[in-house]
Amino acid sequence: MKIRRKPPKLSRTGRPLYVLGYHGTPPAPAELQTWFDLEYGGPLRLKDGNLLVVTHGPWDAAMQITLPAADAEHWKTVLGWEHPHAGWVMPVTGSPGRNPDLILHAARLARGMTLLTDGTAYDVVSSVYLNPSDWNDRPLGQFLAADHVTVVQTESADPEKEWFHTKGLAKFGLEELETFRPKGLPGRATLDTLADIAAAFLLGGRAPKVGGMVALPELGLSVSVVNHRTASPSDPPLTLREIVWEPLEGRP
């Protein structure tokens, strides 16, 4: 008896992970398939329908290589680029343990489209533009959180404090992290530590709830979640968990 593989479910957010902008003739799906197989070993499998479902091993993503002209014009206006054509790549839902692989698969497809069209990919969650030279290629077994999650330092509502927050954890079904520091202090150490904590939570698949604490021995830190809120510095709004940290007992 033949077992039918269930079609993948799209991300619950309903928004693309990457928007793709390019000039010229859109590449055929077979061109992307050939590129991917040469670059990553293949085989890349394509299933056409309302959306193009693109599968590599156990990982799926959904694509639309060419959007209708009105949608392409919308993204052209929103993103401020000159590309007359647009497409997108959307992740599918998965368990927390599978999310890094699914996001990495979608990123490779966006990279391929960027290289094939000499175009631009826009990372919707992280608000990052990626031209062909901007991609960090990784071997199949290597995942680095820094490729997908950034940390931003900006002003806060409190004039005495600086606001630090992540952008990118939402790709993986996690809430973004934030913390605050007195204004005027060097920010590098906070940026680096928040990035390390975000990577640890991402690879662990979850963060503690408000009032919860988790020990991260690999960082020598004890991290507590002290608040939860939604902020709107960008579209879409950020859902945030405020964290504080201190050295683990017995660690400098």
C-alpha positions as CSV (number, residue, x, y, z in Angstrom):
1,M,0.0,0.0,0.0
2,K,1.4,3.4,-1.0
3,I,1.8,5.9,1.8
4,R,0.9,9.4,0.7
5,R,3.1,12.1,2.1
6,K,1.0,14.8,3.7
7,P,1.5,18.3,2.1
8,P,3.4,20.6,4.4
9,K,1.6,23.2,6.4
10,L,2.7,26.8,5.8
11,S,4.0,29.0,8.6
12,R,1.1,30.2,10.8
13,T,2.2,33.8,10.4
14,G,1.2,33.6,6.7
15,R,4.0,35.9,5.7
16,P,7.1,35.1,3.6
17,L,10.5,34.4,5.2
18,Y,12.3,36.0,2.2
19,V,10.9,38.4,-0.4
20,L,12.9,38.1,-3.7
21,G,13.4,41.0,-6.1
22,Y,15.0,40.7,-9.5
23,H,15.2,42.0,-13.1
24,G,14.9,40.0,-16.3
25,T,13.3,36.7,-17.2
26,P,12.3,34.7,-14.1
27,P,14.3,31.5,-13.7
28,A,12.4,28.3,-14.4
29,P,12.0,25.9,-11.4
30,A,14.2,23.4,-13.2
31,E,17.0,26.0,-13.2
32,L,16.8,26.4,-9.4
33,Q,16.7,22.6,-9.1
34,T,19.9,22.2,-11.1
35,W,21.7,24.9,-9.2
36,F,20.6,23.4,-5.8
37,D,21.6,19.9,-6.7
38,L,25.1,21.1,-7.8
39,E,25.5,23.3,-4.7
40,Y,24.1,21.0,-2.0
41,G,24.1,17.5,-3.4
42,G,20.4,17.2,-4.1
43,P,18.1,15.8,-5.1
44,L,15.8,18.8,-4.8
45,R,12.2,17.7,-5.5
46,L,9.6,20.1,-6.9
47,K,5.8,19.7,-6.6
48,D,3.9,22.3,-8.5
49,G,0.4,23.4,-7.5
50,N,-1.1,26.6,-6.1
51,L,2.4,27.0,-4.7
52,L,5.7,25.4,-5.6
53,V,6.6,23.0,-2.8
54,V,10.4,22.4,-2.7
55,T,11.7,19.4,-0.8
56,H,15.3,18.4,0.1
57,G,15.5,15.2,2.2
58,P,13.0,15.7,5.1
59,W,12.8,19.5,4.7
60,D,10.1,21.4,2.8
61,A,9.6,25.0,1.8
62,A,6.9,26.8,-0.3
63,M,7.9,29.2,-3.1
64,Q,6.3,31.6,-5.5
65,I,9.0,32.4,-8.1
66,T,6.9,35.1,-9.9
67,L,4.3,37.2,-8.1
68,P,1.5,39.0,-9.9
69,A,2.6,42.4,-11.2
70,A,0.5,44.2,-8.5
71,D,2.1,42.3,-5.7
72,A,5.6,42.9,-7.2
73,E,4.8,46.6,-7.4
74,H,3.7,46.6,-3.7
75,W,7.0,45.1,-2.6
76,K,8.9,47.5,-4.8
77,T,7.2,50.4,-3.0
78,V,7.5,48.9,0.5
79,L,11.1,47.8,0.2
80,G,12.4,50.8,-1.9
81,W,14.1,48.7,-4.5
82,E,14.1,49.0,-8.3
83,H,13.4,45.3,-9.1
84,P,10.3,45.0,-11.3
85,H,9.8,41.3,-10.5
86,A,9.3,39.6,-7.1
87,G,8.8,36.2,-5.5
88,W,9.0,34.8,-2.1
89,V,10.0,31.8,0.0
90,M,7.9,30.7,3.0
91,P,8.8,28.2,5.7
92,V,6.6,25.4,6.7
93,T,5.6,24.6,10.3
94,G,7.7,22.1,12.2
95,S,8.7,21.1,15.7
96,P,11.1,23.3,17.6
97,G,13.9,20.8,17.0
98,R,13.3,20.9,13.2
99,N,12.9,24.6,12.8
100,P,16.6,25.4,12.3
101,D,16.8,22.9,9.5
102,L,13.6,24.2,7.8
103,I,14.8,27.8,8.0
104,L,18.2,26.8,6.7
105,H,16.6,25.1,3.7
106,A,14.4,28.1,3.0
107,A,17.5,30.4,3.2
108,R,19.4,28.2,0.7
109,L,16.5,28.5,-1.8
110,A,16.5,32.3,-1.3
111,R,20.3,32.3,-1.8
112,G,19.9,30.4,-5.0
113,M,17.3,32.7,-6.4
114,T,19.5,35.7,-5.5
115,L,22.5,34.2,-7.3
116,L,20.5,33.0,-10.4
117,T,18.8,36.4,-10.9
118,D,21.6,38.7,-9.6
119,G,18.8,40.1,-7.5
120,T,18.1,40.9,-3.8
121,A,16.5,38.9,-1.0
122,Y,14.8,40.7,1.9
123,D,14.7,38.9,5.2
124,V,11.3,39.9,6.4
125,V,11.8,39.1,10.1
126,S,15.3,40.4,10.5
127,S,14.8,43.4,8.1
128,V,18.0,42.6,6.2
129,Y,18.7,43.0,2.5
130,L,20.9,40.3,1.0
131,N,22.5,40.8,-2.4
132,P,24.5,37.9,-4.0
133,S,27.7,38.8,-2.2
134,D,26.0,39.1,1.2
135,W,25.2,35.4,1.8
136,N,27.3,33.3,4.1
137,D,27.2,29.8,2.7
138,R,27.5,26.9,5.1
139,P,28.0,23.1,4.7
140,L,24.8,21.1,5.1
141,G,25.5,20.1,8.7
142,Q,26.5,23.6,9.9
143,F,24.0,26.0,11.4
144,L,25.0,29.3,12.9
145,A,22.4,31.4,14.7
146,A,24.2,34.6,13.8
147,D,23.3,34.0,10.1
148,H,19.7,34.4,11.0
149,V,19.4,36.5,14.2
150,T,20.7,40.0,14.7
151,V,20.8,42.2,17.8
152,V,19.8,45.8,17.6
153,Q,20.8,48.7,20.0
154,T,18.5,51.7,20.0
155,E,16.8,54.3,22.2
156,S,14.2,53.3,24.6
157,A,11.1,55.0,26.0
158,D,13.1,55.7,29.1
159,P,15.6,58.5,28.2
160,E,18.0,57.1,30.8
161,K,18.3,53.6,29.2
162,E,19.4,52.0,25.9
163,W,17.2,49.2,24.4
164,F,18.8,46.0,23.1
165,H,16.7,43.5,21.3
166,T,16.9,40.6,18.9
167,K,15.4,40.3,15.4
168,G,15.1,36.9,13.8
169,L,14.0,34.5,16.6
170,A,10.4,34.8,15.3
171,K,11.5,32.8,12.2
172,F,11.9,29.8,14.5
173,G,8.6,30.2,16.4
174,L,10.3,31.9,19.4
175,E,9.6,35.3,20.9
176,E,12.3,38.0,20.5
177,L,14.5,38.8,23.5
178,E,15.2,42.3,24.9
179,T,17.2,43.9,27.7
180,F,17.9,47.4,28.9
181,R,21.1,49.1,30.0
182,P,21.9,52.6,31.5
183,K,22.6,55.1,28.7
184,G,26.2,56.0,28.0
185,L,27.7,52.6,28.8
186,P,29.6,50.7,26.1
187,G,27.1,48.4,24.3
188,R,29.4,45.8,22.7
189,A,29.4,43.4,25.6
190,T,25.6,43.5,25.9
191,L,25.2,43.0,22.1
192,D,27.5,40.0,22.2
193,T,26.0,38.4,25.3
194,L,22.4,38.9,24.1
195,A,23.4,37.2,20.8
196,D,24.9,34.3,22.6
197,I,21.8,33.8,24.8
198,A,19.5,34.0,21.7
199,A,21.6,31.3,20.0
200,A,21.4,29.1,23.1
201,F,17.6,29.5,23.3
202,L,17.2,28.9,19.6
203,L,19.2,25.7,19.7
204,G,17.3,24.6,22.8
205,G,14.0,25.3,21.1
206,R,12.4,27.4,23.8
207,A,12.9,30.2,26.4
208,P,11.6,30.2,30.0
209,K,8.4,31.9,30.8
210,V,8.1,35.1,32.8
211,G,9.4,34.5,36.3
212,G,11.4,31.5,35.0
213,M,15.2,31.1,35.1
214,V,17.5,28.9,33.1
215,A,21.2,28.2,33.7
216,L,23.4,28.3,30.6
217,P,26.7,26.6,31.8
218,E,28.3,27.0,28.4
219,L,28.0,30.8,28.8
220,G,28.6,30.8,32.5
221,L,25.3,32.7,33.0
222,S,22.0,32.4,34.8
223,V,19.2,34.0,32.7
224,S,15.8,35.1,34.0
225,V,12.8,36.3,32.1
226,V,11.3,39.3,33.9
227,N,8.7,40.7,31.5
228,H,6.6,40.0,28.4
229,R,5.2,42.5,26.0
230,T,4.4,43.5,22.4
231,A,6.2,46.5,20.8
232,S,5.7,48.1,17.4
233,P,9.0,49.6,16.2
234,S,8.5,47.7,12.9
235,D,6.0,45.8,10.9
236,P,5.2,43.2,12.0
237,P,5.2,44.1,15.7
238,L,7.7,42.4,18.0
239,T,6.6,40.0,20.7
240,L,9.3,40.3,23.3
241,R,10.6,38.6,26.5
242,E,12.7,40.9,28.7
243,I,15.7,39.1,30.2
244,V,18.4,39.8,32.7
245,W,21.4,37.7,33.4
246,E,24.1,37.2,36.0
247,P,27.2,34.9,36.4
248,L,26.5,31.4,37.6
249,E,27.5,30.9,41.2
250,G,31.2,30.0,41.3
251,R,31.8,31.5,37.9
252,P,33.6,34.9,37.5
